[in-house]
Structures are given as structure tokens and as C-alpha cells.
Amino acid sequence: MPQIITQISDRLHTSWQKELANVITDPKTLLELLKITPEEYQQHFSARKLFPVRVPRPLLSRMKKGDINDPILKQVMPLDSEFTITDGYSQDPLEEHDTVAPGLLHKYKHRVLMMVKTGCAINCRYCFRRHFPYADNSPNKVRWQQALSYIQNHSEINEVIFSGGDPLMANDEHLLWLINEIEQIPHVKRLRIHTRLPIVIPQRITPALVSALAKTRLKSTVVFHINHANEINEDVIQAIEPLIAARIPLFNQSVLLKGINDDANTLAELSEQLFDSGIQPYYLHLFDKVQGVAHFDIDEQTAKKIILQLMAILPGYLMPKLVREIAGEANKTPINLA
């Protein structure tokens, strides 16, 4: 009987890969499934050439049918305004072209960012890496070994951040191998995983993944990317419970996006929902000025006003830190509210 239960559990948790294979890639299909007349919006569909559409079906279920302004839909719906070239915006706003090894960025003194996978389950239209040369940094074990050698040779590095793309696009076997290799580097103390995948496909939190993070000698944390309270449903809450039970700290970082979460009440609802679910609000990022999606941007003065309003609503421990990432700086830059 225990063997049968294990087999059933394994089948349930391999469904994340089936969901991954079944993502929606056609904006017309996306709108049809949401009972929105696609013909009214077909002028926008060509923007998929600039950045492919990818929408997991578990996330689709959280979008309001018939509502073209649904805050989740607006994060993934291509728009013809993406063809607009805007002064002051860049294809590489954080200047990440200088990797120290294939797929390895050493932007901050004690931390490195490792692009474990270059793909994502979902393509967020505002992605600051939508123009990143992933083909030149596509990971494999040979390139991972080059990255590991760099980390081994730089004793100042005490934390490795798994990023991408989305690092959880890698299967559990590959992740376990990589974690085991990093464990052998004595000066590395912490492992951080930045991911959106378990939010859009909750089944990605598998027993094997939880076990790997719980058993490693590295202090593991997971940082989710959630922009709106509607992204959190019961499936997400249940999926992250094993991580909480394993005492793995969970954090969230959001991006301030025009028309999606650019008011204090919406952000307050997000922080409340995060905390109720066991996730600590952490960062609220000002928009990275990536070319093609300036329509998401909020100017700094407006952002400050929103944060001051938010401070009047939330207790301090639910307040995300308002920050901007500036290319070449040694750390994220906090926004002075004065």
C-alpha cells in the first residue's frame, strides 16, 4: 500500500511538466478561453513576435472572464504599443551583458546570480530580460561547471542565487545535482531561489524539491514574484505549505506596474494576502526601463505618494521596501520618501 501511495503522489507532482507543455501561446486562444471577443484586439497580436506569449492554464483560472482589464491578464497580454521606441529605455536596462562565466552574473560582492534555466513557464510582458541573449547563456552541465569553478575561486561569495529565466524550469534531478555541487564549496553559506513558476503552476512544489531544500547544509530561501493578490489562490497556499513546514523562509518581490497594482489599497491587499499565506512581503521594485513596455512605468514621485498612502494602511512588518535597481551599483537602491 505505501508503494501505491508513493506512485500516486509522484504522478500528481509530475503534472507540473504536463502543465508546462500545455501553456497557451496564442493570444487569440487566450481571449477566447476568457470569453473575450478576440477580433476586437487582434491589432495587438503581432507583438508576440517581439516576445512570445506563454500563459499556464492554472493561472488562467484566476483571471476574470469577460474582463480585458483583469490585472493578471494585463501582465501577459501582448499590446501593439510594445513596438513603440521610447527615449531613455533600453534593451538591457541593468547592463547584464557582462557575465563572468556562462550564465553567471557577479553584480554584488558577496552574491552571484546563476541562470539555471533560460526559459519561463510564463512570459510577463514587462520582463526586464525580454531582450537578454539567452542563447549565448543557455545552461548545461558543462557551463554549470564553469560557473561552479568561478564560485570556487572567489572566496568572497557566500550566497548563490538561482535565477533565469526561471530556475525551477529545471527538473528536480538537475537541481539536486547542482545543489550538491554548491554544497562542496565551503565558503558558500546560502542558496536563494527566485521563481514565479510555483505561483503560476503550483504543482511545481514537489516533495523532492522540498526535501532537497530542507536537507542541504546551505541556508535555503525562496523568493516569489507576485504582483497582485488575485495571483494567490487555494492551490498556491496548499502548494507552499510543505516549504513552510520545512522552515524554509519565503519572501516576495513585486514590480510596481501601471494599471495593475499602482494604488495603495491594491498593494495593501497583496501584502495581507501574502502574509496570511506564509510569505513575507520584501521588495516593491520600481519598473526597470526596458524598451518596448514603457506603458507599465510609474514615475518615482507617484510611486512615493503610493508608498506613503500604503504606510498609513499597513503595519511596518507588512511594508515592502521600495527600491530601484541601477546598473553598476553595488546594491539595490532604496527610494528616499522625503
HELIX and SHEET records of a PDB file:
HELIX    1   1 PRO A    2  HIS A   13  1                                  12    
HELIX    2   2 SER A   15  ALA A   21  1                                   7    
HELIX    3   3 PRO A   27  LEU A   33  1                                   7    
HELIX    4   4 PRO A   38  LYS A   49  5                                  12    
HELIX    5   5 ARG A   57  LEU A   60  1                                   4    
HELIX    6   6 LEU A   73  VAL A   76  1                                   4    
HELIX    7   7 ASP A   80  PHE A   83  5                                   4    
HELIX    8   8 TYR A  134  ASN A  137  5                                   4    
HELIX    9   9 LYS A  141  GLN A  152  1                                  12    
HELIX   10  10 PRO A  167  MET A  169  5                                   3    
HELIX   11  11 ASP A  172  GLU A  183  1                                  12    
HELIX   12  12 LEU A  197  VAL A  200  1                                   4    
HELIX   13  13 PRO A  202  ARG A  204  5                                   3    
HELIX   14  14 PRO A  207  LYS A  215  1                                   9    
HELIX   15  15 ALA A  229  GLU A  231  5                                   3    
HELIX   16  16 GLU A  234  ALA A  245  1                                  12    
HELIX   17  17 ALA A  264  SER A  277  1                                  14    
HELIX   18  18 ALA A  294  PHE A  296  5                                   3    
HELIX   19  19 GLU A  300  MET A  311  1                                  12    
HELIX   20  20 GLY A  316  LEU A  318  5                                   3    
SHEET    1   A 9 LEU A 104  TYR A 108  0                                        
SHEET    2   A 9 ARG A 111  MET A 115 -1                                        
SHEET    3   A 9 GLU A 159  SER A 163  1                                        
SHEET    4   A 9 ARG A 190  THR A 195  1                                        
SHEET    5   A 9 LYS A 219  HIS A 225  1                                        
SHEET    6   A 9 LEU A 250  VAL A 255  1                                        
SHEET    7   A 9 GLN A 280  HIS A 285  1                                        
SHEET    8   A 9 LYS A 321  ARG A 324  1                                        
SHEET    9   A 9 THR A 333  PRO A 334 -1                                        
END                                                                             
